[in-house]
């Protein structure tokens, strides 16, 4: 066998082993560790800005991993003597190799030249998998001296105009594309489920995914609805790299006024659950007979701690809640929630006993409910069930109003803004906006009344102190007079003594 054929066989043998290993590997496992050790920094900002900060951190992690995997891929190709490398140009990946000259091309008598082949491969981890496969395929052709220029390698097909798909066609692969660059967590799944819902409810799925079609639908709405569609559409367009940006403007929205419940209303509404249970018709499902007790417990926890409803259902640490070591009666919010892990102090500690929040019976019902959670959709259903139970028993406010009430109460109690904001799991800015937004006339009266009352008490105490000082000075003066009189007229004092 000639040396040339020997080298060819060596290259083919290397290629065969590598591609076999690659083919037998589960492609989903090749980059399965992308977020293995990644924990985005906790944020107390539950607003859109805070959510985007976590998404940005995740994207940076993704990009770092992608760059690392690209280096590893080229290292492996070189080690295995595959005469192809992968390079990134903008948002695409190209294959670099020394190949025979293109048909009709002349280059100073040389028969080969280095080319960068554009095969329309996107610069992401899924694209990198494709690029690795194509590198081994091209390496095989080079090793066998069977490479030929065709439409694929000339880039004719990749330069052809891509067929514009409908929104519905893209939606079919939205999940796959979205999680190519994002960590799959309870929080991200909830966000994604909302994206899907918004698109299905508002965009005709048979419409082509064009800039004009998106903008036409978005501009047909106003206020919060329009702003939501802008945010969701932007994510959708970026995920599929559709090649355009929306020319739409967000609306400035002033929230409608809401009356936040007073403490006495919150306390009296707690009893509505039991009244409902007493007066309702018998249920046929034994499992559901005492469910009202769990929802009453949920009500009490929302009122006492100002929690987001979801923070009671995502892997609740019931053992800690019932532990004798939990002397401060704090609730631990799971890390997989909107703003991550935090330990929450009760805003009204006496309500823990008043609402019987450490009663094991409703907690056992909660454990059974949580054990059945199989997806983020189940959590969403439980969250909606809270609102349904509020309406069912006749509560005149919304579950989130209890959270707003805690923000306002903290302000009235004089709790430092940073401490109250951290306890609620949002920023100081968001906290300030909340109690300013819902700080109604009654709360203003209460705040003024308490300040005036405190000032009046202080003034009264000052006047009492001043009066005591004046009385003290008067008594001192009387004592001095008596001393003076005793010195000047001792006989009067002696007569007064004998007379007595």
C-alpha positions in Angstrom: 0.0 0.0 0.0 1.4 3.4 -0.9 2.1 6.1 1.7 -0.7 8.2 0.2 -3.2 5.4 0.5 -2.0 4.7 4.0 -2.6 8.3 5.1 -6.0 8.2 3.4 -7.0 5.1 5.3 -5.7 6.6 8.5 -7.8 9.7 8.0 -10.8 7.6 7.1 -10.3 5.5 10.1 -10.2 8.5 12.3 -13.3 10.0 10.7 -15.2 6.7 11.0 -14.5 6.3 14.7 -15.4 9.9 15.5 -18.6 10.0 13.5 -19.7 6.7 14.8 -19.2 8.0 18.4 -21.0 11.2 17.4 -23.9 9.3 15.8 -24.3 7.0 18.8 -24.3 9.9 21.2 -27.6 11.5 22.2 -27.4 14.9 20.6 -29.3 16.4 23.5 -26.5 15.3 25.9 -23.7 16.9 24.0 -24.3 20.3 25.6 -26.5 19.1 28.4 -24.3 20.8 31.0 -24.7 24.3 29.6 -26.5 25.5 32.7 -25.4 22.8 35.2 -23.5 25.1 37.5 -25.2 28.3 36.5 -27.3 30.2 39.1 -28.3 33.7 37.9 -27.8 36.3 40.5 -30.9 36.7 42.8 -32.8 39.9 42.2 -35.4 41.5 44.3 -36.7 43.3 41.2 -39.9 41.5 40.2 -40.6 44.1 37.4 -40.0 43.7 33.7 -36.6 45.3 34.2 -35.6 42.7 36.8 -36.9 39.8 34.6 -34.9 41.1 31.7 -31.8 41.4 33.9 -32.0 37.7 34.7 -32.6 36.8 31.0 -29.6 38.9 30.1 -27.4 37.0 32.6 -28.6 33.7 31.2 -27.9 34.8 27.7 -24.3 35.9 28.7 -23.9 32.4 30.3 -25.1 30.8 27.1 -22.7 32.9 24.9 -19.8 32.0 27.2 -20.6 28.3 27.0 -21.1 28.5 23.2 -17.7 30.1 22.7 -16.1 27.4 25.0 -17.8 24.6 23.0 -16.6 26.2 19.7 -13.0 26.1 20.9 -13.5 22.5 22.1 -15.0 21.4 18.8 -12.0 22.8 16.8 -9.6 21.2 19.2 -11.2 17.9 18.8 -11.2 18.2 15.0 -7.5 19.1 15.0 -6.7 16.2 17.4 -8.5 13.7 15.2 -6.8 15.1 12.1 -10.0 16.3 10.4 -8.8 19.0 8.0 -11.7 21.3 8.7 -12.3 23.9 11.3 -15.4 25.9 12.4 -15.4 29.7 12.6 -18.0 32.2 13.6 -18.9 35.2 11.3 -21.6 37.4 12.8 -24.6 35.2 13.5 -23.5 32.3 11.3 -21.0 29.5 11.5 -18.8 28.6 8.5 -16.5 25.7 7.7 -12.9 26.5 6.9 -11.0 24.1 4.7 -8.4 23.9 2.0 -10.2 22.7 -1.1 -9.7 22.4 -4.9 -10.4 25.6 -6.7 -14.0 26.4 -7.5 -15.0 25.8 -11.1 -13.7 28.5 -13.4 -11.4 30.0 -10.7 -7.7 30.5 -11.3 -5.1 31.3 -8.7 -1.5 31.6 -9.8 -1.2 28.1 -10.9 -2.3 26.7 -7.5 -4.7 23.8 -7.5 -6.1 24.4 -4.0 -7.1 27.3 -1.8 -8.5 28.0 1.7 -12.2 28.6 1.7 -14.8 29.6 4.3 -18.0 27.7 3.4 -21.3 29.3 4.3 -24.0 26.6 4.8 -26.6 28.7 6.5 -25.7 27.4 9.9 -26.8 29.7 12.8 -24.2 30.6 15.5 -25.8 28.8 18.4 -25.4 25.5 20.2 -27.8 23.7 17.9 -26.0 25.2 14.9 -22.7 24.0 16.4 -24.0 20.5 16.5 -24.8 20.7 12.8 -21.4 22.4 12.0 -19.6 19.5 13.8 -21.5 16.9 11.7 -20.8 18.8 8.5 -17.1 19.1 9.4 -16.8 15.4 9.7 -18.7 14.9 6.5 -16.5 17.4 4.7 -13.4 15.9 6.3 -14.4 12.5 5.0 -14.6 13.8 1.4 -11.3 15.6 1.7 -9.6 12.4 3.1 -11.0 10.3 0.3 -10.2 12.9 -2.4 -13.8 12.8 -3.5 -14.8 16.4 -2.7 -16.7 18.1 -5.5 -18.2 21.6 -5.6 -22.0 21.4 -5.6 -24.9 23.7 -4.8 -24.5 22.9 -1.1 -20.8 23.9 -0.9 -21.1 26.8 -3.4 -23.8 28.2 -1.0 -26.4 28.5 -3.7 -29.2 27.1 -1.6 -28.2 29.0 1.5 -28.3 32.2 -0.5 -31.8 31.5 -1.8 -34.5 33.6 -0.1 -36.0 31.8 2.8 -39.7 31.0 2.6 -41.6 33.2 5.0 -43.5 31.0 7.4 -46.8 31.7 9.2 -46.9 32.6 12.9 -48.6 29.2 13.5 -45.8 27.3 11.8 -43.2 29.1 13.9 -45.2 28.6 17.0 -44.9 24.8 16.5 -41.2 25.0 17.1 -41.2 28.0 19.5 -40.5 25.8 22.6 -37.5 24.1 21.0 -36.0 27.4 19.7 -36.7 29.3 22.9 -34.9 26.9 25.2 -31.8 26.6 23.0 -30.6 29.8 24.7 -32.4 29.7 28.0 -32.4 27.7 31.2 -35.5 25.6 31.7 -36.8 26.4 35.2 -40.2 26.8 36.8 -39.9 30.6 36.4 -38.8 30.5 32.7 -41.5 27.9 31.9 -44.2 30.2 33.4 -42.9 33.1 31.4 -42.9 31.0 28.2 -46.4 29.7 28.9 -47.5 33.3 29.1 -45.8 34.0 25.7 -47.6 31.1 24.1 -51.0 32.2 25.5 -50.5 35.8 24.4 -49.6 34.8 20.8 -52.4 32.3 20.5 -55.0 34.8 21.8 -54.0 37.8 19.8 -52.3 36.9 16.6 -54.0 35.0 13.7 -51.8 31.9 13.3 -52.4 31.7 9.6 -50.8 35.2 9.1 -47.3 35.3 7.7 -44.7 36.3 10.3 -43.8 39.6 8.7 -43.0 43.0 10.2 -46.2 44.6 8.8 -48.5 41.9 10.2 -47.0 42.1 13.7 -47.2 45.9 13.7 -50.8 46.0 12.4 -52.0 43.7 15.2 -50.0 45.5 17.9 -51.2 49.0 16.8 -54.8 47.8 17.0 -54.5 47.8 20.8 -53.8 50.4 23.4 -52.4 50.6 27.0 -51.2 47.6 28.9 -52.4 45.2 26.2 -50.4 46.9 23.5 -47.3 47.0 25.8 -47.7 43.3 26.4 -47.9 42.5 22.7 -44.8 44.5 22.0 -42.8 42.6 24.7 -43.9 39.2 23.6 -43.6 39.8 19.9 -40.0 41.1 20.4 -39.1 37.9 22.1 -40.7 35.8 19.3 -39.0 37.8 16.6 -35.6 37.5 18.3 -36.0 33.8 19.0 -36.5 33.0 15.3 -34.1 35.7 14.1 -36.7 37.0 11.6 -34.4 39.9 10.6 -36.5 42.9 11.6 -37.3 45.1 14.6 -40.7 46.5 15.4 -41.4 50.2 14.8 -43.9 50.6 17.5 -44.1 52.8 20.6 -45.1 51.6 24.1 -48.0 53.5 25.7 -47.7 55.3 29.0 -50.3 53.8 31.3 -51.6 55.2 34.6 -53.0 52.4 36.8 -56.6 52.7 37.8 -57.2 53.4 41.5 -57.9 50.5 43.8 -59.1 50.5 47.4 -56.8 48.3 49.4 -58.5 46.5 52.3 -58.1 47.8 55.9 -56.9 45.4 58.6 -60.4 45.0 60.1 -61.8 44.0 56.6 -59.0 41.5 56.2 -59.7 39.9 59.5 -63.5 39.7 59.0 -63.1 38.3 55.5 -61.1 35.4 56.9 -64.3 34.0 58.5 -66.1 33.9 55.1 -64.4 30.6 54.2 -66.0 28.7 57.1 -69.4 30.4 56.5 -69.2 29.2 52.9 -68.4 25.7 54.0 -71.3 25.6 56.5 -73.8 26.8 54.0 -72.8 25.0 50.9 -74.4 21.9 49.5 -72.6 18.6 50.2 -69.9 17.8 47.8 -69.7 14.3 46.2 -65.9 14.3 46.2 -64.5 13.3 49.6 -61.1 14.7 48.6 -62.6 18.2 48.3 -64.7 18.4 51.4 -62.1 20.2 53.5 -60.3 22.0 50.7 -61.7 25.3 51.9 -59.5 25.0 54.9 -56.4 25.0 52.7 -57.6 28.0 50.8 -58.4 29.8 54.0 -54.8 29.1 55.1 -53.6 30.5 51.8 -55.6 33.6 52.4 -54.1 34.0 55.9 -50.5 33.5 54.6 -51.0 36.1 51.9 -52.4 38.6 54.4 -49.7 38.0 57.0 -46.6 37.8 54.8 -47.5 39.7 51.7 -46.4 36.8 49.5 -47.0 36.4 45.8 -49.6 33.5 45.5 -47.1 31.4 43.5 -44.6 31.6 46.4 -46.9 29.3 48.5 -47.0 26.5 45.8 -43.5 26.3 44.4 -41.8 23.6 46.5 -43.1 25.0 49.9 -40.8 24.3 52.8 -43.5 23.1 55.2 -41.0 21.3 57.4 -39.3 24.6 58.1 -42.6 26.4 58.6 -43.6 23.9 61.3 -40.2 23.5 62.8 -39.6 24.4 66.5 -36.4 26.1 65.4 -38.5 28.6 63.4 -38.8 30.8 66.4 -39.4 34.0 64.2 -42.1 32.3 62.2 -40.5 33.0 58.8 -41.6 31.6 55.5 -38.9 30.4 53.1 -39.6 31.2 49.4 -38.1 28.7 47.0 -35.3 29.8 44.7 -37.3 28.8 41.6 -39.8 31.7 42.0 -39.9 35.1 40.4 -37.2 36.8 42.4 -35.4 33.8 43.9 -34.9 32.6 47.5 -35.7 34.8 50.4 -36.9 34.3 54.0 -40.0 36.4 54.8 -40.8 37.9 58.1 -44.5 38.2 59.0 -45.8 41.8 58.7 -48.4 41.1 61.3 -47.0 38.3 63.7 -50.2 38.1 65.8 -52.2 37.0 62.7 -50.2 33.7 62.7 -52.2 32.7 65.8 -55.4 34.5 64.9 -55.6 32.7 61.5 -54.3 29.4 62.9 -51.6 29.3 60.2 -49.6 26.4 61.8 -52.6 24.1 61.9 -51.3 20.8 60.4 -54.6 20.0 58.7 -54.6 22.5 55.9 -50.9 22.0 55.5 -51.5 18.3 54.8 -54.0 19.2 52.1 -51.4 21.6 50.6 -48.8 18.8 50.6 -51.2 16.6 48.6 -52.0 19.4 46.2 -48.3 20.2 45.6 -47.4 16.6 45.2 -49.7 16.5 42.1 -47.9 19.4 40.4 -46.5 18.0 37.2 -45.9 21.3 35.3 -45.9 25.0 35.6 -49.4 24.9 34.2 -50.6 23.2 37.4 -49.1 26.0 39.5 -50.9 28.5 37.3 -54.2 26.7 37.9 -53.7 26.8 41.6 -52.9 30.5 41.4 -56.2 31.1 39.5 -58.0 28.9 42.0 -57.2 31.5 44.7 -59.1 34.2 42.8 -61.9 31.8 42.2 -62.2 31.0 45.9 -62.1 34.7 46.8 -65.2 35.2 44.5 -66.8 32.0 45.7 -66.8 32.9 49.4 -67.7 36.6 48.8 -64.4 38.4 49.4 -64.6 41.9 47.9 -61.0 42.4 47.0 -58.3 40.6 45.0 -55.5 38.2 46.3 -52.8 40.7 45.2 -54.5 43.4 47.3 -53.3 41.6 50.4 -49.7 42.1 49.2 -50.3 45.8 48.5 -51.8 46.1 51.9 -48.6 44.8 53.5 -46.5 47.3 51.5 -48.8 50.2 52.8 -48.9 48.8 56.3 -45.1 48.6 56.5 -45.0 52.3 55.5 -47.5 53.2 58.2 -45.6 51.1 60.8 -42.5 53.0 60.0 -40.5 50.0 58.8 -37.5 51.2 56.8 -38.3 51.0 53.1 -35.3 48.8 52.2 -36.3 46.2 54.9 -39.9 46.2 53.7 -38.9 45.9 50.1 -36.6 43.0 50.7 -39.2 41.2 52.7 -41.7 41.6 49.8 -39.2 40.5 47.3 -39.0 43.6 45.1 -36.9 46.7 44.7 -37.1 49.9 46.8 -38.3 51.7 43.7 -41.1 49.1 43.1 -42.0 49.3 46.8 -42.3 53.0 46.8 -44.4 53.0 43.7 -46.7 50.4 45.2 -47.6 52.3 48.4 -47.8 55.6 46.6 -50.0 54.1 43.9 -52.5 52.5 46.3 -52.2 55.0 49.2 -55.9 56.0 49.3 -57.6 58.8 51.3 -58.3 56.6 54.3 -54.6 55.6 54.6 -53.6 59.3 54.2 -56.0 60.2 57.0 -54.6 57.4 59.1 -51.0 58.5 58.4 -51.8 62.2 59.1 -53.8 61.1 62.2 -50.9 59.0 63.6 -48.4 61.7 63.0 -50.6 64.4 64.5 -51.4 62.0 67.4 -47.7 61.4 68.0 -47.0 65.1 67.8 -49.8 65.8 70.2 -48.5 63.2 72.6 -45.0 64.7 72.4 -46.4 68.2 72.9 -48.4 67.0 75.9 -45.4 65.3 77.4 -43.3 68.5 76.8 -46.0 70.6 78.5 -46.1 68.1 81.4 -42.3 68.2 81.8 -42.4 72.0 81.6 -45.1 72.1 84.3 -43.1 69.8 86.5 -40.0 71.9 86.1 -42.0 75.0 87.0 -43.5 73.3 90.0 -40.0 72.2 91.0 -38.7 75.7 90.7 -41.6 77.0 92.8 -41.0 74.5 95.5 -37.3 75.4 95.5 -38.2 79.0 96.0 -40.5 78.1 98.9 -37.7 76.2 100.5 -35.4 79.2 100.1 -37.9 81.5 101.6 -38.4 79.2 104.6 -34.6 79.0 105.1 -34.3 82.8 104.9 -37.1 83.3 107.4 -35.6 80.9 109.8 -32.3 82.7 109.7 -33.8 86.2 110.2 -36.6 85.4 112.7 -35.6 82.4 114.8 -38.0 83.4 117.6 -40.9 83.0 115.2 -39.8 79.5 114.4 -39.3 78.7 118.1 -42.8 80.0 119.0 -44.2 78.1 116.1 -42.4 75.0 117.4 -43.7 75.4 121.0 -47.2 76.2 119.7 -47.2 73.1 117.7 
